């Protein structure tokens, strides 16, 4: 369990850094570095970079912070069942939203942001790691 939580925490911390970086660029506080691996500018400045006026990167940052909090609660064995459930659902919603955004990148914008792809990989990793404790909790109840 400790290794799984450590991986979740590291992945969430990296995801948080990526989200904050993309948010700073979205707000015009810097220029995006894409290393000739895609067209980050097109993706990060598109109308799809916001949801109801809220930058998607800010939503990502909040999600990664919440995942760090849930992992910390689980590690400290505080509200472990609830934290595991919240962690699983946050990660699952994150994966679903990442699939949608990746679809937008590929088929609407026809531009890829490697930072966004890395974030999608990280949230998918977290979701995969958060399934097992949640399923075990459901099995114990049956």
Order of alpha helices (4+ residues) and beta strands (2+ residues): alpha-alpha-beta-beta-alpha-alpha-alpha
